[in-house]
Amino acid sequence: MKRYLYPLALAALLSCTSTPHATAPVATLATPIPTATPVVTAKALVTSAHPEASRIGVEILQKGGNAYDAAVAVQFALAVVLPVAGNIGGGGFLLYRGADGQEGALDFRETAPAAATRDMYLDKQGNVIPDLSTLGHLAAGVPGTVAGMWELHKKLGKLPWKEVVQPAVDLAAKGVVLTEKEAAGLNRTKFITTAVTAGQHMEHSQATPGVRMEAAVNEMGFLPNSYVREGRPWQPGDTIRHRYLASTLSRIRDEGRTGFYAGTTADLLTQEMQRGHGIITKQDLQNYQPKWRTPLHGQYRGYDVLTFPPPSSGGVALLQMLQMLEPYDLGRAGWHSPQATHWITEAQRRVYADRATYLGDPDFGHVPVKQLLEKPYNKQRMATTLPYRATPSSQVTAGPNFPSYESDQTTHYNIVDAQGNAVSCTTTLNGAYGSKVVVAGAGFLLNNEMDDFSSKPGTPNSYGLVGGAANAIAPGKRMLSSMTPAILTKNKKLALVVGTPGGSTIITSVLQAILNTLDYGMNAQQAVAAPRLHHQWLPDLIDVEAGALLPATQDTLRARGYKLNPRAPWGRVEVIRVLPGGRLEGGADPRGDDSSQGY
């Protein structure tokens, strides 16, 4: 990635007090904005985490399909080409806005199985058992992806169902060539499943949650058996052939929802559960239903921001942060300047404290969304910030007087079609390759979304996020998510479509993509390529990508009391921006193999 092209002008640092536009006495050079060239198309655009998925989406659009047909095709294609996150064994959230202004939020988040219990991941002393909620069969929630895509197509699709699923079947049968990043990911990962060698099943007991086994990769039909037996590492250019997944996708193509939640696929999934001591049953699969929810609306600098409601925490948190930051002149402060970083970090800190306390599945109790999104409340939250000093997270709690709740791998794609319909969809297995469990004979990975519940209030999950009673485990409940699909309009016209994977960093990455575009004038590719920062209340650290902060800025932030934590790159943000005149500008994150394609 080319890092820098030009510096911002000298920006006067601004005070973080109740008078946002007060000027600080010292001026500092802001961090240079990276250079990057976006893809620009005249009619339609697809951005996703893999070139093959984007290609298939565009082909569906060119055949006369709409953005919703393309979303189904892209989702199933990602299940083939991006096993680290693309899925049929997981779930997600899809936000849409039609060219006619119609909008909707489709929740196909996984649910806890009927046999799940509040303390299922605790030992007799009440301590969290390591790995039990993240690794193996017990970590999986009831998958929602296939039901979600069926529901979307039933309501909004134009082309026949078979026509939008067939490209994924072809991909799985023909095979996909591994990129360098994909080969490296597989080499780092070991799978838990039933292995297949020379056509014979070799069962393995998953009694110890932390055990991982490598012999299973060939169950997905990835490579010839000899590669597995010889221990040959994956190489860029190797071809993955998903023979079992091709059969599963064929059943979904021919039988729709039933091809996954009943019949052969359901038999294979529940047999896998029994072998590995999981708890998902055929009844759980039969009972699963996606839900249409009412999108959230907010405003920022003249734009209407459409985003996802609970059980995603992302939409509430995003709108809170935008409310907190709107009074401050971020553009004048400068991109990633000490003062802009100060304001953004303090907003993030307060919002993540609220998230941990109040947010959960609204079908299982009261979630105070209205109170959290009141402007006076968020103004008051920012009024507690200190001028030029970090507020220690130990001194930041959730906002008072709200009713209490009564009982990282992810991928994202954006689509805008020639009619102006827009889709922003984030879909996930949770961790990389989910629970590492491949359903024997069916060729797909299961999620480890049960870790997104609060196994024990106050105890961090695998992303370091802390939760409470609002997000406790209960049968049929949807676990809290950070997924933040968002669509921005201006004067009732489509302006921006954005989203990303990244676990707890999703919310802040979407925030930064919006700020990069609206406050700092970046094009779509710059907005996704720019190095990122992240703070989530606990732990009390600013995560810093390489190149995100100048050395002088780092010194200033440390002097203010911030702790900086250098981290490897995170997230894979996708952005589509509507340019004056109606052309579409796509940004696909260079941290992955992401691709913007259109016509």
C-alpha positions as a printed Julia matrix, in Angstrom:
599×3 Matrix{Float64}:
   0.0     0.0     0.0
   1.38    3.4    -0.92
   1.31    5.31    2.33
   1.63    9.01    1.69
   1.17   11.53   -1.08
   0.73   14.92    0.54
   0.64   16.4     4.04
  -2.29   18.3     5.46
  -1.73   21.96    6.19
  -0.72   23.05    9.66
  -3.82   22.72   11.84
  -4.46   24.61   15.03
  -5.08   22.19   17.84
  -8.44   22.58   19.48
  -9.4    22.25   23.12
 -11.51   19.28   24.24
 -13.8    21.22   26.55
 -17.43   22.27   26.6
 -16.53   24.88   23.95
 -15.46   22.58   21.09
 -14.09   25.29   18.81
 -11.71   26.85   21.32
  -8.17   26.95   19.92
  -5.22   25.39   21.7
  -1.94   27.32   21.88
   0.18   24.89   19.85
  -0.03   23.99   16.15
   1.06   20.56   14.91
   1.46   19.05   11.46
  -1.31   16.5    10.95
  -0.5    13.01    9.73
  -0.3    12.75    5.91
  -3.29   11.24    4.15
  -2.41    8.09    2.16
  -2.74    8.07   -1.59
  -4.98    5.5    -3.28
  -6.92    5.34   -6.54
 -10.54    4.16   -6.4
 -12.51    2.19   -8.99
 -15.11    4.4   -10.71
 -18.07    2.99  -12.63
 -21.03    4.5   -14.45
 -23.94    2.28  -13.39
 -23.35   -0.44  -10.79
 -20.66   -1.49   -8.34
 -19.86   -4.39   -6.03
 -17.19   -4.3    -3.32
 -16.38   -7.5    -1.45
 -13.55   -9.39    0.2
 -12.69  -11.5    -2.87
 -12.41  -10.81   -6.62
 -14.42  -13.92   -7.54
 -17.31  -12.91   -5.29
 -17.32   -9.38   -6.71
 -17.19  -10.77  -10.25
 -20.2   -12.99   -9.61
 -22.13  -10.1    -8.12
 -21.5    -7.97  -11.2
 -22.49  -10.83  -13.53
 -25.81  -11.22  -11.73
 -26.45   -7.48  -12.11
 -25.59   -7.62  -15.81
 -28.07  -10.49  -16.27
 -30.85   -8.21  -15.05
 -30.7    -9.02  -11.37
 -31.04   -6.3    -8.77
 -28.81   -5.52   -5.78
 -30.67   -8.1    -3.67
 -30.12  -10.89   -6.2
 -26.47   -9.93   -6.31
 -26.26   -9.96   -2.51
 -27.47  -13.58   -2.41
 -25.0   -14.59   -5.11
 -22.1   -12.8    -3.4
 -22.97  -14.33   -0.01
 -22.88  -17.91   -1.33
 -19.77  -17.2    -3.4
 -17.96  -15.94   -0.29
 -18.84  -19.22    1.45
 -16.69  -20.91   -1.21
 -13.83  -18.5    -1.84
 -13.38  -17.05    1.67
 -13.7   -19.92    4.19
 -12.09  -17.77    6.89
 -15.28  -15.69    7.11
 -17.65  -16.2     4.18
 -20.18  -18.74    5.23
 -23.36  -20.74    5.22
 -22.64  -21.9     8.78
 -22.78  -18.44   10.35
 -25.03  -15.4    10.22
 -25.11  -11.66    9.77
 -26.96   -8.4     9.22
 -28.09   -6.91    5.91
 -29.14   -3.29    5.54
 -30.77   -2.04    2.37
 -32.17    1.12    0.86
 -34.18    0.98   -2.34
 -34.03    3.53   -5.12
 -37.58    4.48   -4.08
 -36.5     5.22   -0.52
 -37.78    1.93    0.89
 -35.44    0.58    3.56
 -35.03   -2.47    5.76
 -32.75   -4.3     8.18
 -32.61   -8.1     7.91
 -31.29   -9.86   11.01
 -30.04  -13.37   10.24
 -27.83  -13.5    13.32
 -27.2   -16.92   14.87
 -29.18  -17.94   17.95
 -28.3   -19.94   21.06
 -29.5   -23.57   20.83
 -32.45  -24.61   22.99
 -30.11  -26.57   25.27
 -27.89  -23.53   25.96
 -27.64  -22.29   29.53
 -26.43  -19.08   31.12
 -23.39  -20.69   32.79
 -22.55  -23.32   30.18
 -18.97  -22.08   29.78
 -18.16  -21.84   33.51
 -16.48  -24.41   35.75
 -17.74  -25.43   39.2
 -15.97  -22.43   40.72
 -17.76  -20.05   38.36
 -14.7   -19.31   36.21
 -14.74  -19.2    32.4
 -13.29  -22.41   30.92
 -10.65  -21.4    28.33
 -11.56  -22.12   24.68
 -14.96  -23.67   25.42
 -16.91  -20.79   23.83
 -14.49  -20.32   20.95
 -13.21  -23.71   19.82
 -15.13  -26.84   18.96
 -18.72  -27.93   18.56
 -20.12  -26.35   21.74
 -19.06  -22.89   20.5
 -21.51  -22.91   17.58
 -24.8   -21.04   17.47
 -27.68  -22.04   15.18
 -26.69  -20.76   11.69
 -28.82  -18.06   10.07
 -27.17  -17.27    6.74
 -29.17  -19.54    4.42
 -32.49  -18.55    6.0
 -31.49  -14.89    5.71
 -30.65  -15.14    2.02
 -33.87  -17.07    1.34
 -35.89  -14.39    3.13
 -34.14  -11.54    1.28
 -34.69  -13.14   -2.11
 -38.31  -14.01   -1.34
 -39.09  -10.38   -0.52
 -36.92   -8.42   -2.94
 -35.25  -10.67   -5.54
 -35.99  -10.58   -9.28
 -34.1   -13.5   -10.82
 -34.96  -17.14  -10.03
 -33.37  -18.48   -6.83
 -31.53  -21.23   -8.69
 -29.91  -18.69  -10.98
 -28.38  -16.68   -8.13
 -27.1   -19.73   -6.21
 -25.69  -21.62   -9.22
 -22.48  -19.54   -9.55
 -21.4   -20.62   -6.05
 -22.09  -24.27   -6.92
 -19.91  -23.91  -10.01
 -17.14  -22.26   -7.99
 -17.12  -25.03   -5.4
 -17.06  -27.81   -7.99
 -14.51  -26.22  -10.32
 -12.22  -25.02   -7.56
 -10.7   -21.74   -6.45
  -7.06  -20.74   -6.8
  -5.49  -19.72   -3.48
  -3.99  -16.28   -3.09
  -0.95  -15.69   -0.9
  -3.07  -14.39    1.98
  -5.48  -17.34    1.8
  -2.66  -19.89    1.75
  -1.04  -18.25    4.77
  -4.36  -18.26    6.64
  -4.9   -21.97    6.07
  -1.34  -22.75    7.1
  -1.93  -20.98   10.41
  -5.18  -22.83   11.1
  -5.94  -26.33   12.28
  -9.41  -27.82   12.03
 -11.54  -29.99   14.29
 -13.75  -32.45   12.46
 -14.06  -35.97   11.15
 -11.19  -36.68    8.78
 -11.58  -38.49    5.48
  -8.64  -40.51    4.21
  -8.94  -42.87    1.25
 -12.7   -42.66    1.6
 -12.73  -43.86    5.22
 -14.06  -41.8     8.15
 -11.77  -41.48   11.15
 -13.66  -40.11   14.12
 -12.07  -38.06   16.86
 -13.44  -37.15   20.25
 -13.69  -33.45   21.0
 -13.77  -33.97   24.77
 -11.07  -31.38   25.39
 -12.09  -28.0    23.93
  -8.55  -26.78   23.34
  -7.49  -29.66   21.08
  -7.07  -28.9    17.38
  -6.62  -31.42   14.6
  -5.16  -30.86   11.16
  -6.16  -34.05    9.36
  -9.58  -32.61    8.67
  -8.77  -30.09    5.94
  -9.46  -32.65    3.27
 -13.03  -33.08    4.47
 -13.7   -29.72    2.85
 -12.44  -31.21   -0.4
  -9.63  -28.68   -0.45
  -6.8   -30.68   -1.93
  -5.89  -34.29   -2.83
  -5.35  -36.63    0.12
  -1.64  -36.89   -0.61
  -1.14  -33.25    0.33
  -2.64  -33.89    3.74
  -0.72  -37.13    4.33
   2.59  -35.53    3.33
   1.97  -32.48    5.47
   2.55  -30.22    2.48
   1.82  -26.57    3.35
  -0.64  -24.6     1.29
   0.9   -22.64   -1.58
  -0.37  -19.63   -3.55
  -1.73  -21.06   -6.78
  -3.03  -24.29   -5.21
  -6.61  -25.06   -6.2
  -9.28  -25.69   -3.57
 -12.04  -28.01   -4.75
 -14.96  -28.05   -2.3
 -16.67  -31.25   -3.42
 -18.82  -31.67   -0.29
 -19.7   -27.98   -0.17
 -20.71  -28.15   -3.85
 -23.22  -30.88   -2.93
 -24.56  -28.84   -0.01
 -24.94  -25.74   -2.17
 -26.7   -27.83   -4.81
 -29.27  -28.88   -2.21
 -29.75  -25.24   -1.23
 -30.11  -24.29   -4.91
 -32.73  -26.98   -5.54
 -34.63  -26.93   -2.22
 -34.11  -23.4    -0.94
 -34.15  -22.98    2.83
 -35.16  -26.63    3.28
 -31.92  -27.71    1.58
 -30.04  -26.53    4.66
 -32.39  -26.71    7.64
 -33.87  -30.15    6.88
 -33.04  -33.31    4.97
 -29.49  -34.4     4.22
 -27.7   -31.24    5.31
 -29.52  -31.12    8.64
 -28.72  -34.8     9.18
 -25.02  -34.2     8.55
 -24.92  -31.15   10.81
 -26.62  -32.86   13.74
 -24.46  -35.95   13.32
 -21.42  -33.67   13.55
 -22.86  -32.19   16.73
 -23.28  -35.63   18.27
 -19.71  -36.65   17.41
 -18.28  -33.49   18.93
 -20.58  -33.12   21.95
 -22.34  -30.06   20.51
 -25.95  -29.16   21.32
 -27.54  -27.95   18.05
 -30.5   -30.2    17.19
 -32.77  -30.68   14.19
 -35.45  -28.82   16.11
 -33.1   -25.85   16.55
 -32.54  -25.81   12.8
 -36.23  -26.11   12.02
 -37.14  -23.33   14.46
 -34.61  -20.77   13.2
 -36.15  -17.62   11.71
 -34.52  -14.44   10.4
 -36.14  -11.18   11.52
 -36.9    -7.9     9.8
 -36.04   -4.99   12.08
 -36.49   -1.23   11.84
 -33.25    0.54   10.85
 -31.84    3.28   13.04
 -31.49    6.83   11.74
 -29.1     9.57   12.77
 -27.55   12.69   11.29
 -24.0    13.86   10.75
 -22.93   17.02    8.94
 -26.08   17.18    6.8
 -26.16   13.46    5.99
 -28.8    10.98    7.13
 -27.1     7.88    8.55
 -29.02    4.62    8.2
 -27.65    1.72   10.25
 -28.51   -1.46   12.14
 -30.42   -1.71   15.44
 -29.86   -4.24   18.28
 -28.94   -7.06   18.57
 -26.15   -5.27   16.76
 -24.42   -2.8    19.06
 -22.76   -1.23   16.05
 -25.53    1.05   14.87
 -26.27    2.54   18.3
 -22.56    3.02   19.02
 -21.87    4.58   15.62
 -24.7     7.11   15.97
 -23.63    7.94   19.53
 -20.07    8.65   18.41
 -21.21   10.77   15.47
 -23.39   12.83   17.83
 -20.5    13.28   20.23
 -18.08   14.35   17.5
 -20.25   16.61   15.33
 -19.66   19.76   17.44
 -15.89   19.46   16.93
 -14.08   20.75   13.86
 -12.19   17.56   13.01
 -11.21   18.83    9.59
  -9.54   21.91   11.03
  -7.77   19.83   13.68
  -6.27   17.6    10.99
  -6.44   13.89   10.24
  -4.91   11.86   13.1
  -3.61   15.02   14.76
  -3.22   14.86   18.55
  -6.42   16.84   19.14
  -8.61   14.95   16.65
  -7.31   11.66   18.06
  -8.06   12.94   21.57
 -11.7    13.73   20.75
 -12.33   10.54   18.81
 -10.74    8.35   21.49
 -12.75    9.94   24.3
 -15.97    9.4    22.34
 -15.07    5.77   21.68
 -14.21    5.18   25.34
 -17.62    6.39   26.55
 -19.64    4.61   23.91
 -18.0     1.22   24.54
 -18.73    1.61   28.25
 -22.42    2.1    27.38
 -22.26   -0.89   25.01
 -21.0    -3.2    27.72
 -23.81   -2.22   30.09
 -26.96   -1.74   28.07
 -26.92   -3.55   24.74
 -28.28   -7.02   23.98
 -31.05   -8.85   22.13
 -34.19   -6.65   22.2
 -36.4    -9.75   21.98
 -35.23  -10.76   25.46
 -35.61   -7.5    27.34
 -35.52   -3.72   27.23
 -32.63   -2.06   25.39
 -32.6     1.73   25.99
 -31.88    2.71   22.38
 -33.95    5.91   22.51
 -32.15    7.19   25.62
 -28.71    6.31   24.26
 -29.4     8.27   21.08
 -30.69   11.45   22.7
 -28.42   14.36   21.77
 -28.41   15.95   25.28
 -27.23   12.64   26.72
 -24.3    12.3    24.32
 -23.4    15.96   24.73
 -23.28   15.45   28.48
 -21.08   12.38   28.03
 -18.5    14.38   26.07
 -18.68   17.26   28.57
 -16.84   14.99   31.02
 -13.7    14.89   28.87
 -10.54   16.55   30.14
  -8.7    19.3    28.2
  -5.52   17.8    26.74
  -5.66   14.78   29.06
  -6.88   11.22   28.62
  -9.74   10.16   30.86
  -8.65    6.86   32.43
 -11.14    4.13   31.54
 -11.29    3.22   35.22
 -13.04    6.57   35.74
 -15.52    6.11   32.88
 -18.75    4.22   33.52
 -21.94    3.81   31.53
 -24.43    6.66   31.55
 -26.75    6.7    34.58
 -30.47    6.24   35.16
 -31.39    3.97   32.26
 -33.55    0.88   32.85
 -31.32   -2.16   33.28
 -31.65   -5.02   30.84
 -34.11   -7.71   31.78
 -33.55  -10.91   30.95
 -13.21  -10.63   14.45
 -13.92  -13.46   11.58
 -16.35  -11.47    9.58
 -16.66  -10.19    6.04
 -18.58   -7.36    4.41
 -19.89   -6.51    0.97
 -21.6    -3.47   -0.58
 -23.7    -3.41   -3.72
 -25.31   -0.57   -5.67
 -27.23   -1.55   -8.79
 -28.07    0.49  -11.89
 -31.46    1.49  -10.45
 -29.88    2.9    -7.29
 -30.8     0.1    -4.87
 -28.13   -0.28   -2.2
 -27.09   -3.17    0.07
 -24.65   -3.11    2.98
 -24.16   -6.59    4.44
 -21.85   -7.87    7.16
 -21.71  -11.63    7.63
 -19.63  -13.7    10.0
 -18.35  -16.9    11.54
 -16.99  -14.75   14.4
 -13.37  -15.93   14.77
 -11.18  -16.86   11.81
 -12.67  -20.08   10.4
 -15.26  -19.92   13.19
 -15.18  -22.81   15.64
 -12.7   -24.67   13.37
 -15.38  -27.36   13.0
 -16.12  -28.62    9.49
 -19.41  -30.49    9.1
 -18.32  -33.9     7.82
 -19.82  -34.75    4.44
 -21.22  -31.21    4.04
 -17.98  -29.27    3.67
 -18.77  -26.06    5.54
 -17.43  -24.48    8.7
 -19.51  -23.74   11.78
 -19.41  -20.42   13.61
 -18.15  -19.81   17.14
 -20.66  -17.03   17.8
 -21.53  -18.26   21.3
 -18.41  -16.38   22.4
 -20.22  -13.14   21.58
 -22.45  -13.72   24.58
 -21.17  -12.68   28.0
 -20.05  -16.03   29.39
 -19.57  -14.26   32.71
 -20.42  -10.59   33.33
 -17.26   -8.49   33.45
 -15.05  -11.15   31.84
 -13.64  -10.2    28.4
 -14.42  -12.34   25.36
 -11.91  -13.25   22.64
 -12.0    -9.63   21.35
 -11.4    -8.19   24.81
 -14.98   -6.91   24.97
 -16.65   -6.84   28.36
 -20.39   -7.47   28.71
 -23.02   -7.85   31.36
 -26.48   -9.28   32.05
 -27.89   -7.66   28.9
 -25.9   -10.12   26.83
 -26.16  -13.25   29.0
 -26.76  -16.62   27.3
 -30.36  -17.8    26.94
 -32.0   -20.39   24.64
 -33.08  -18.88   21.31
 -31.38  -15.58   22.07
 -29.25  -13.67   19.58
 -25.79  -12.76   20.84
 -24.7    -9.11   20.77
 -22.72   -8.08   17.72
 -20.43   -5.25   16.67
 -21.41   -5.49   13.0
 -22.19   -2.03   11.63
 -23.52   -1.98    8.06
 -24.33    1.64    7.2
 -25.85    3.64    4.33
 -25.66    7.45    4.16
 -27.94    9.7     2.14
 -28.0    13.44    1.53
 -31.15   15.28    0.51
 -32.8    11.83    0.2
 -30.24   10.68   -2.37
 -27.8     7.81   -1.88
 -24.35    9.08   -0.87
 -22.25    6.39    0.85
 -22.39    2.63    1.58
 -19.91    1.3     4.14
 -19.09   -1.64    6.4
 -16.29   -3.92    7.57
 -15.36   -7.05    9.48
 -13.07   -6.87   12.51
 -14.81   -7.95   15.72
 -14.74   -5.18   18.3
 -12.92   -2.87   15.85
 -15.84   -2.89   13.37
 -17.6     0.1    14.93
 -14.54    2.33   15.06
 -13.42    1.32   11.57
 -16.81    2.26   10.1
 -16.67    5.52   12.04
 -13.23    6.33   10.63
 -14.3     5.51    7.06
 -17.18    8.0     7.42
 -14.95   10.67    9.01
 -12.27   10.09    6.36
 -14.81   10.77    3.64
 -16.93   13.56    5.14
 -14.44   15.43    7.35
 -11.17   14.86    5.52
 -12.26   14.71    1.87
 -10.74   11.33    1.09
 -11.9     9.33   -1.9
 -13.35    5.87   -1.31
 -10.06    4.02   -1.71
  -8.15    6.42    0.53
 -10.87    6.09    3.15
 -10.45    2.31    3.38
  -6.66    2.22    2.94
  -5.84    4.83    5.59
  -4.14    3.41    8.72
  -6.56    3.07   11.62
  -6.83    3.69   15.36
  -9.09    1.94   17.87
 -10.13    2.31   21.52
 -12.85    0.18   23.18
 -12.85    1.4    26.82
 -11.28   -1.8    28.15
  -8.41   -2.47   27.89
  -7.39    1.2    28.22
  -5.25    1.33   25.08
  -5.27    3.03   21.7
  -4.55    0.32   19.12
  -2.38    1.81   16.38
  -1.72    0.51   12.87
   1.69    1.2    11.35
   1.77    4.66    9.8
  -1.34    5.89   11.6
   0.45    8.44   13.8
   3.52   10.6    13.29
   6.22   10.22   15.98
   5.52   13.75   17.27
   1.81   12.94   17.54
   2.62    9.78   19.49
   4.75   11.79   21.91
   1.94   14.32   22.41
  -0.63   11.6    23.06
   1.61    9.84   25.56
   2.14   13.13   27.35
  -1.64   13.46   27.61
  -1.82   10.07   29.33
  -2.73    7.77   26.45
  -1.21    4.31   26.15
  -0.44    3.35   22.56
  -0.53   -0.27   21.44
   1.04   -1.0    18.02
  -0.96   -3.72   16.26
  -0.99   -5.62   13.0
  -3.54   -4.28   10.49
  -7.2    -5.07   11.2
 -10.51   -4.94    9.36
 -11.31   -4.98    5.66
 -13.45   -1.92    5.04
 -15.56   -1.63    1.88
 -16.94    1.72    0.68
 -19.09    2.8    -2.25
 -19.46    6.56   -2.71
 -21.86    8.25   -5.11
 -20.07   11.06   -6.96
 -21.65   14.24   -8.29
 -23.37   13.25  -11.51
 -24.2     9.77  -10.24
 -21.05    7.78  -10.99
 -20.0     5.25   -8.35
 -16.62    5.22   -6.62
 -15.47    2.01   -4.92
 -12.94    1.46   -2.17
 -11.81   -2.1    -1.4
  -9.49   -2.66    1.54
  -5.88   -3.47    0.55
  -5.4    -5.36    3.83
  -7.05   -8.33    2.12
  -7.74   -9.57   -1.4
 -10.74   -7.25   -1.58
 -12.08   -6.09   -4.91
 -14.3    -3.34   -6.37
 -15.89   -4.27   -9.7
 -18.73   -2.87  -11.74
 -19.83   -1.47  -15.06
